[in-house]
Amino acid sequence: MDKVVGKERYGFFDEVQNVFNNPDEVWAVFKGSKSRKDKEEFFNTYIKYYYDKPVVLLVNQAGRVDSFYKLDSLEQCEQFRLGVLKNRKR
């Protein structure tokens, strides 16, 4: 919770459900764990674009939201657009 408050992510909590239920893109990716260097974790990355400002939701294999971000630009989103593209809204 400190992470959410410290980075002021509470201001867009209400968008999380919409990003999960109506994403513009969903990517499947294996990412390294910060706590264990020898372990990779599977994530689904949900991306929703709001007036050229993407919101990114990382959901682990167990279905837990690991993190979410409201980015300032489309360019910042590229670091999350990795792995296998599972779904793209046309």
C-alpha positions as CSV (number, residue, x, y, z in Angstrom):
1,M,0.0,0.0,0.0
2,D,2.9,2.4,0.7
3,K,3.9,2.0,-3.0
4,V,0.5,3.0,-4.1
5,V,0.3,6.1,-1.9
6,G,4.0,7.1,-2.4
7,K,3.7,7.1,-6.2
8,E,0.1,8.6,-6.1
9,R,-1.4,5.7,-7.9
10,Y,-4.6,5.9,-5.8
11,G,-5.8,8.7,-8.2
12,F,-6.6,6.2,-10.9
13,F,-7.8,3.1,-8.9
14,D,-11.2,3.5,-10.6
15,E,-9.6,2.8,-14.0
16,V,-8.1,-0.6,-13.0
17,Q,-11.4,-2.6,-13.6
18,N,-11.9,-1.0,-17.0
19,V,-8.3,-1.7,-18.0
20,F,-8.8,-5.4,-17.0
21,N,-12.2,-5.9,-18.6
22,N,-11.7,-3.7,-21.7
23,P,-8.0,-3.6,-22.6
24,D,-6.8,-2.3,-26.0
25,E,-3.9,-4.8,-25.8
26,V,-3.0,-7.9,-23.8
27,W,0.6,-9.2,-23.8
28,A,2.0,-12.4,-22.2
29,V,5.5,-12.1,-20.9
30,F,8.0,-13.8,-18.6
31,K,9.8,-11.3,-16.4
32,G,12.6,-11.7,-13.9
33,S,11.7,-11.4,-10.2
34,K,13.1,-8.5,-8.2
35,S,13.2,-10.6,-5.0
36,R,14.7,-13.7,-6.6
37,K,17.3,-13.3,-9.4
38,D,17.0,-16.9,-10.5
39,K,13.2,-16.9,-10.9
40,E,11.1,-15.7,-13.8
41,E,7.4,-15.0,-13.4
42,F,4.6,-15.1,-16.0
43,F,2.6,-12.0,-16.4
44,N,-0.3,-10.8,-18.5
45,T,0.1,-7.1,-19.3
46,Y,-3.1,-5.3,-20.0
47,I,-2.9,-1.9,-21.7
48,K,-5.6,0.7,-22.2
49,Y,-5.1,3.9,-24.0
50,Y,-6.7,7.1,-22.7
51,Y,-6.2,10.1,-24.8
52,D,-2.6,9.0,-25.7
53,K,-1.8,8.3,-22.1
54,P,-1.6,4.5,-21.5
55,V,-2.6,2.7,-18.3
56,V,-0.7,-0.6,-17.8
57,L,-1.9,-3.4,-15.5
58,L,0.5,-6.3,-14.7
59,V,-1.4,-9.5,-13.6
60,N,0.6,-12.5,-12.4
61,Q,-0.2,-16.2,-13.2
62,A,-2.3,-16.5,-10.0
63,G,-4.5,-13.6,-11.2
64,R,-3.1,-11.1,-8.7
65,V,-2.5,-7.5,-9.8
66,D,1.2,-7.1,-9.3
67,S,1.4,-3.4,-10.4
68,F,-0.2,-0.7,-12.4
69,Y,1.0,2.4,-14.0
70,K,-0.4,5.5,-15.6
71,L,2.2,6.6,-18.1
72,D,2.9,10.0,-19.5
73,S,3.5,9.0,-23.1
74,L,3.0,6.3,-25.7
75,E,6.8,5.9,-25.9
76,Q,6.9,4.8,-22.2
77,C,4.5,2.1,-23.0
78,E,7.0,0.3,-25.3
79,Q,8.8,-1.3,-22.4
80,F,5.6,-3.2,-21.5
81,R,4.8,-4.3,-25.1
82,L,6.9,-7.4,-24.9
83,G,6.4,-11.1,-25.3
84,V,3.5,-12.5,-27.1
85,L,0.6,-10.3,-28.2
86,K,-2.6,-12.2,-27.0
87,N,-5.2,-9.7,-28.0
88,R,-5.5,-6.3,-29.7
89,K,-8.7,-4.3,-30.0
90,R,-9.1,-3.2,-33.6
